[in-house]
Amino acid sequence: MASKLTTSNRAGWGFALPGFALIATFIILPFFLAFLFSLTNQRLISPNPTEFIGLKNYRDLLSVAVLTIEPERDAAGEIVRDDAGEIQYPRVRTITRSGDFPQYKGMREWFRWQSGDDAKVVIAKDVVFMKALRNTLIFVLFIVPLQGGGALLLALLINQKLRGINIFRTVYFMPVVISIVVVSLLWRFIYDGNDGLLNNILNALSFGLFEPVDWLGNTDTALGSIIAMSAWQAVGFHMVIWLSGLQTISPTFYEVAAIEGASKWQTFRFVTWPGLRNTAVLVLIVITMQAFALFAQIDVMTNGGPLDATQTLVFQTVERGYGKQDISGGSTISVILFLIVLAISLVQRYLTRERD
Amino acid sequence: MKLKKTFTAALMATTAIGGAAAAQTELALWYHGAGNEVEGKIINQIIDEFNASQSDYKVMIESFPQLSYNDSVVAAALAGNLPCILDTDGPNMPNWAWSGYMQPLPIDEAEFANFLPGTKGIYDGKLYSIGLWDAAVALYARQSTLDELGLRTPTLAEPWTGEEFMAALDAAKASGKYDYALDLGMNDQGEWYPYAFSPFLQSFGGDIVDRSAYQTAEGALNGDAALEFGAWWQKLFAEGYAPGTSEDPADQQTGFIDGSFAFQWNGNWRAVATMAEVDDVLFLPAPDFGNGNTIGAGSWQFGVTTSCAAPDGATAFIEYALQDKYLAAFSDALGLIPSTASAAQMTENYKEGGPLAVFYDLSAEQALIRPVTPGYVVEAKVFIKALADIANGADVADTLDAAVDEIDADIEANGGYGH
């Protein structure tokens, strides 16, 4: 293999060279730069010299601690409760902002739960990053089955010899061709809380019973709305990949299955699905990687809001690196993102490996 | 499409008079107003007339959409591709000057004695940029609304107090005639936030950052006054006085004109369009929440970059553009406040007794520029997020604390920004 690549293949290498040069300049080099920057205090524009600061950027992003907060007690030692009977706790800021606990300085509450009378509060140095991480993972978790499964379903539907099937193929593929920025803008109108298309349709279907929802302005629905819209937008792309996989399956297998009297489900389970193995691995990995890179929809539709419900890692990378001129902070997030995606891809490769 | 048109128009305009003399030095000018035809027309006219007025320099304009203008400049600065003459939004200037991308204007400051204070970009004691106009914000209202609700008309000398303001909102809300009592333009989560809303915070007695040394926001952005401001701010949205961050931009544009808002906190750049639709529109001064009332100041200004090979030519152009007739032309076309009183007299709207003359007074009396520090760029972003979060129901104290921590960490990471 090695000899084949290195010898007697000058023309091949010559053709590959421009591509390699571009990839090296715009992907490999920036990657190493990002890794380097994440260990410094590099700014976007600044007259101050860049200094090596070790792992401070990583500490600033990832520091987490758990506080146990005891309830407030009145003079008699009784637990103070509000009118609704909820136990009252001292504010977290009385701890994080007091000089007594320098180790918690600059941290704030991420989430809490109750254990007995005490409250366990998880505080993080960078809550926005933590929320971005959580949202990105949720997004990936939902988008992979939605997009992959939806695309397969569409591919099966359009892999038929029907009159005008190309119209359907075109229609399903259309959102992929349109710029994501345009699609995001359109969906912003669709999701509009007052007189958006979605609210109007739901209203009409329920004969006016449906209360209009501010889809993007509500912390409960914002991320879900982005997920649904993103799945719809890219489903056509993966449909085409599934379709190409479907068409590599020899028709003779289907003929055999028909002769053997296999049901539709059996045909899919024992002929189609095994034939799509490699395609499935490709689609899975591509969707996962693309999903981690979620940015444009957020930038156009929500800016990470409301209340960080739609923050994502890449959006934060850009926001910090460009918006806040903190290249080192942005680089640190992208290195962490790289490690996450790498780990997940390796696991996926391992789980979907050929078992002989 | 519009952008392309403006750009080609600009290109044609500049090439048409080119070729006259080969010894001319070309000066590139970057402008933020791509897509705005009226604005493009005036700036091109100034450039044409400047180029025709002398033979040493030729100014060539390149226009960018405002939304991505700052990003373009920073990217160009990194790549070493900055133009000679740079258009900059007032509060951003200190950051670019501190980073070494802009040089002080070699013009005696005394020349601008009669300019509105907000039009002068002064950093570190030196004049770096100067504006052809300033902008101001006012509370848009209808005379008929005030009459109907039985409200006193506030004046510059005697503005509404915080209580009067809330009483006015309550009255508007109780009348049931409006979707919202007040519109703040919350959908525009950009420079609008610190520009339009930090004066409220200041009126409560807080600020984005402690201006005494610009080394911390502790106490300014999370002190008692700021907490009081935060509680008031949250109430506006929690109790339905004003539409929140997910407001539809189209509704925001037309809401006051259509009568869905009783009051609107809006810039003077919308005044001309609003006057055309609403006969009895009033532009009221900001309410006073106890610590005086201010409004934002400092709009787009011209400066010279350090990489400019011919700063004399760039300065000559800027001085040329500062003629009263051009200030008046911009004002007439866009409704902006001309930088000088003499130019104001030449305009339709700002001359003595003109319909917008109140804005000139507002700007002259109440204008307070945003924090003059290189760290402002980050502080503004943090402030925007904090105000959006509080509006969306986040805990006031925690949110402001987090904002303070982020600002302080940034100042520290930048070695105090050279103050």
Contacts between the chains, C-beta under 8 A, distances in Angstrom:
chain1	res1	chain2	res2	distance
A	41	B	413	5.8
A	43	B	413	7.9
A	43	B	414	6.9
A	44	B	74	6.2
A	44	B	78	7.2
A	45	B	74	5.9
A	45	B	77	5.7
A	45	B	78	6.6
A	45	B	95	7.6
A	45	B	96	7.6
A	45	B	99	4.2
A	45	B	101	7.0
A	46	B	98	8.0
A	46	B	99	5.9
A	46	B	414	6.5
A	47	B	98	6.5
A	47	B	99	5.9
A	47	B	100	5.3
A	47	B	418	7.4
A	48	B	414	6.5
A	48	B	415	5.2
A	60	B	409	7.7
A	91	B	397	7.0
A	91	B	398	8.0
A	92	B	398	7.3
A	93	B	397	6.1
A	93	B	398	6.5
A	93	B	401	5.5
A	96	B	401	7.8
A	97	B	401	6.5
A	106	B	405	4.8
A	106	B	409	6.7
A	108	B	398	6.1
A	108	B	401	6.8
A	108	B	402	5.2
A	108	B	405	7.5
A	109	B	398	6.6
A	127	B	402	7.3
A	192	B	248	5.4
A	193	B	246	5.8
A	193	B	248	7.6
A	194	B	248	6.1
A	194	B	251	6.8
A	214	B	246	5.4
A	216	B	246	5.6
A	217	B	244	6.4
A	217	B	245	6.6
A	217	B	246	2.8
A	217	B	392	7.9
A	219	B	392	7.5
A	303	B	189	5.6
A	305	B	189	7.8
A	305	B	245	6.0
A	305	B	388	5.8
A	305	B	389	7.6
A	305	B	392	6.6
A	306	B	244	8.0
A	306	B	245	6.2
A	306	B	246	7.0
A	306	B	388	7.5
A	306	B	389	8.0
A	306	B	392	4.2
A	307	B	389	5.7
A	307	B	392	4.9
A	307	B	393	6.8
A	307	B	394	5.6
A	308	B	389	7.7
A	319	B	381	7.7
A	322	B	71	6.2
A	322	B	74	7.4
A	323	B	381	5.5
A	324	B	377	7.5
A	324	B	378	4.8
A	324	B	381	5.6
A	324	B	410	7.0
A	325	B	74	7.6
A	325	B	95	7.9
A	325	B	377	6.4
A	325	B	378	6.7
A	326	B	378	7.8
A	326	B	410	7.4
A	326	B	413	7.4
